[in-house]
Amino acid sequence: MFVRLPAGLGLLLLALGPLPATLAADRVAAPGWLTKSQWYHVLVPRFSDGEPLNDPTGVLPWPSLAAKDSGKTPAPEAAKGEKRFGGDLQGLQNRLGYLKELGVDVLYLSPVFTAPSDLKYDSADLRHVDGALAVANQPGDVGKETADPATWQFTPSDRLFLGFIKRAHAQGLRVVLEITGTSASRESWMWRDVVAKGERSECSSWFDVADWGPPVRAQVDGGPSHDGTVPFKRNATSLAPGVEKYLLAVTRRWMDPDGDGNPVDGVDGWVVRNAYRLGPETLARWQKLVKKVNPAAVLVGDYRGMSGAFGTFGTNQPFDAVVQEETGAALRRFFCEEAKKGYTSTNLLVDLDVLLKSRRAEAGPVVIDSIGGTNVPRLWSVIEGGARPTDGKPAASVLSRFRLAMVMHQLCLPMPLTYYGDEIGLPGEADGRDPMWWQGSPADGSNAYRRDLAALALQLNSLRERFAPLASGSFRKVLADEKQRVLAFARALPGDEVIVVINFGDTPQRVKVPTGCPGQLIGVVTPELTPGPPHPFFKNRAAAEPASAIPQLRLGGNQQYADESGNLSVSLKPQTIRLLLLKGKGGS
């Protein structure tokens, strides 16, 4: 991974000794890279418009940063899913450098396959990439294709997507695709075939049909479908055989497009939406195929909105990882309600401790923790509470609380997931579907805080990369002082522990942190969360460092001895953090 920690911190690290390597995942099926990666979730149609020629009819102007901040581009939140802004794969490809610089190494993409809606969750054809995301009015004789993979062709849009994968791989970025395997659009090729041919259709056994008509009517949970989709037929353990065969064929197609046995030209895994509805037998066969085609690929279940994902399949887990939002919900609640005394730092640390320890006890798949997504309000708007100033500039309290929420999300969890735009405080009062904001000019000082937040995201990613416990260590609550408004937690590996101390209040504090090791020499790292004068050590080095689209935040550091009681006295300015590095201490 790309890392940009200042070299001057090496003096402190050398004094403390080498850091152990990140522990590998304890599940046999999970590839080693999984627990060392930084994931970034992209809603492709809302990320960046790189090719105006493929814009669908009625596309709206891409909101500029300045216009959005001043409230000049209103879009009714309730209708956001029906609006189109023209985001595409070309736009995403143009931004790969930004993502790599941010410290990302896994791109988790929303569905890119043919679908009538803008967001593509109502799949019509998993065999092909949607022209609105790639090449409009694409030629190709796809009308003669059937359920038989031997009839499938690659369209210009398909080939553009394969080119995108190649470019992402060249920059060290893995590509993981989100897929919906539980239903199909009413405009899909298979449902249209059923409507046209009835029981004679090759796909007649793929759906629960309430009435063969004419007209043919699907059985949709006892009533009509309101989202334009028709559920696939399934039982308690698997999808209908024809649907499963189609899903597995699509999987092989996009993981090894040229069929030469070398998966380097394909996607690196799948995130399965509504995974619990596919059935354990289908998922087990899906996982077996994924690992056969590419042992280093991943199969991930999306369990946002659910709890207890580990118990769904018992000990026979089909996933390398699952996406959950339980810890994200706790962080959202704290940074929204703490000021109202509704949810304290004690509550937060206890909840995180229980959640994270239960995962280790259950020995389930790796958990990727989400704090944002398509169906929940943006963290920025939750913290802001709808009280945006008329001049568009964020309140200082909103900025500070948002920064600390970023710190908690990245440093207290083993696998935090960054949802696009959260690294720059993108708002969204009803959901997380607003178009990404792109800076019009690096010299635009009126919105410099956006670049500052991106710099913080880079800083946090770099800290996780440099200090192994922050990426894969166990979690332990250390202290919660409601009066001083200071909290601390530890992340630990055998022989190596990092204690993160956070002053989330508005006044300077000096607090005693229990380290448990009287007289021990402890490294104290001081990450900057906002731009400021460089640490004195770096003053003569700043001119020699290369300019960057994302500004750097500096690290300071020193060493202190714990007192005879094993406590370390730490001073913190308002809204700041300290990292305490303890060698020869820590657990599994």
Secondary structure by P-SEA (a helix, b strand, c coil): ccccccccaaaaaaaaccccccccccccccccccccbbbbbbccccccccccccccccccccccaaaaaaccccccccccccccccccaaaaaaaaaaaaaacccccccccccccccccccccccccccccccccccccccccccccccccccccaaaaaaaaaaaaaaaacbbbbbbbbccccccccaaaaaaaacccccccccccccccccccbbbbcccccccccccccccccccccaaaaaaaaaaaaaaacccccccccccccbbbbcccccccaaaaaaaaaaaaaacccbbbbbbccccccccccccccccccbbbbcaaaaaaaaaaaccccccccaaaaaaaaaaaaaaaaaacccbbbbbccccccccaaaaaacccccccccccaaaaaaaaaaaaaaaccccbbbbcccccccccccccccccbbbbccccccccaaaaaaaaaaaaaaaaaaacccccbbbbbbccccccccbbbbbbbcccbbbbbbbccccccbbbbbbccccccbbbbbbbbccccccccccccccccbbbbcbbbbbbbccccccccccbbbbbbccccbbbbbbcccccc
